[in-house]
Amino acid sequence: MTSGESRRVGAPGRQRGFGYLMVLFAIAAMGITLAGAGEVWRTAALREKEAQLLFVGHQFRLALA
């Protein structure tokens, strides 16, 4: 080894950026999962609001009868 060369400890040069790539894939997977969970939550919230509106409508119907 000459004085201008440095010895790398760990992975060879061709594997540089592998960890960064895995972090990017992990973030993308989390984003897809959170988008799916948000859609489920939105649907559940809409169904709850619809059920509440149906209940109020039924109460109005009973009050007018």
C-alpha positions as a Markdown table, in Angstrom:
| # | Residue | x | y | z |
|---|---|---|---|---|
| 1 | Met | 0.0 | 0.0 | 0.0 |
| 2 | Thr | 1.4 | 3.4 | -1.0 |
| 3 | Ser | 1.0 | 6.6 | 1.0 |
| 4 | Gly | -1.7 | 7.9 | -1.3 |
| 5 | Glu | -3.9 | 4.9 | -1.0 |
| 6 | Ser | -6.3 | 4.4 | 1.9 |
| 7 | Arg | -7.6 | 1.1 | 3.0 |
| 8 | Arg | -11.3 | 0.8 | 3.3 |
| 9 | Val | -12.8 | -1.3 | 6.1 |
| 10 | Gly | -16.0 | -3.0 | 5.3 |
| 11 | Ala | -17.8 | -3.4 | 2.0 |
| 12 | Pro | -16.0 | -3.2 | -1.4 |
| 13 | Gly | -16.5 | -0.1 | -3.6 |
| 14 | Arg | -19.2 | -1.7 | -5.8 |
| 15 | Gln | -21.5 | -2.0 | -2.8 |
| 16 | Arg | -21.5 | 1.7 | -1.9 |
| 17 | Gly | -25.0 | 3.2 | -1.7 |
| 18 | Phe | -26.7 | -0.1 | -0.9 |
| 19 | Gly | -27.8 | 1.0 | 2.5 |
| 20 | Tyr | -29.1 | 4.2 | 1.1 |
| 21 | Leu | -31.1 | 2.3 | -1.6 |
| 22 | Met | -32.6 | 0.1 | 1.1 |
| 23 | Val | -33.7 | 3.1 | 3.1 |
| 24 | Leu | -35.4 | 4.6 | 0.1 |
| 25 | Phe | -37.2 | 1.4 | -0.6 |
| 26 | Ala | -38.3 | 1.2 | 3.1 |
| 27 | Ile | -39.6 | 4.8 | 2.9 |
| 28 | Ala | -41.5 | 4.0 | -0.3 |
| 29 | Ala | -43.1 | 0.9 | 1.3 |
| 30 | Met | -44.1 | 2.9 | 4.4 |
| 31 | Gly | -45.7 | 5.5 | 2.1 |
| 32 | Ile | -47.7 | 3.0 | 0.2 |
| 33 | Thr | -48.8 | 1.3 | 3.5 |
| 34 | Leu | -49.8 | 4.7 | 5.0 |
| 35 | Ala | -51.7 | 5.6 | 1.9 |
| 36 | Gly | -53.7 | 2.4 | 2.1 |
| 37 | Ala | -54.4 | 2.9 | 5.8 |
| 38 | Gly | -55.5 | 6.5 | 5.1 |
| 39 | Glu | -58.0 | 5.2 | 2.5 |
| 40 | Val | -59.5 | 2.7 | 4.9 |
| 41 | Trp | -59.7 | 5.3 | 7.6 |
| 42 | Arg | -61.5 | 7.7 | 5.2 |
| 43 | Thr | -64.0 | 5.1 | 4.2 |
| 44 | Ala | -64.8 | 4.2 | 7.8 |
| 45 | Ala | -65.3 | 7.9 | 8.7 |
| 46 | Leu | -67.7 | 8.4 | 5.7 |
| 47 | Arg | -69.7 | 5.3 | 6.8 |
| 48 | Glu | -69.9 | 6.6 | 10.3 |
| 49 | Lys | -71.2 | 10.0 | 9.1 |
| 50 | Glu | -73.7 | 8.3 | 6.9 |
| 51 | Ala | -75.0 | 6.2 | 9.8 |
| 52 | Gln | -75.3 | 9.3 | 11.9 |
| 53 | Leu | -77.3 | 11.1 | 9.2 |
| 54 | Leu | -79.6 | 8.2 | 8.8 |
| 55 | Phe | -80.2 | 8.1 | 12.5 |
| 56 | Val | -81.0 | 11.8 | 12.6 |
| 57 | Gly | -83.4 | 11.4 | 9.6 |
| 58 | His | -85.2 | 8.6 | 11.4 |
| 59 | Gln | -85.6 | 10.8 | 14.5 |
| 60 | Phe | -87.0 | 13.6 | 12.4 |
| 61 | Arg | -89.4 | 11.1 | 10.8 |
| 62 | Leu | -90.6 | 9.9 | 14.3 |
| 63 | Ala | -90.9 | 13.5 | 15.6 |
| 64 | Leu | -93.1 | 14.5 | 12.6 |
| 65 | Ala | -95.3 | 11.4 | 12.8 |
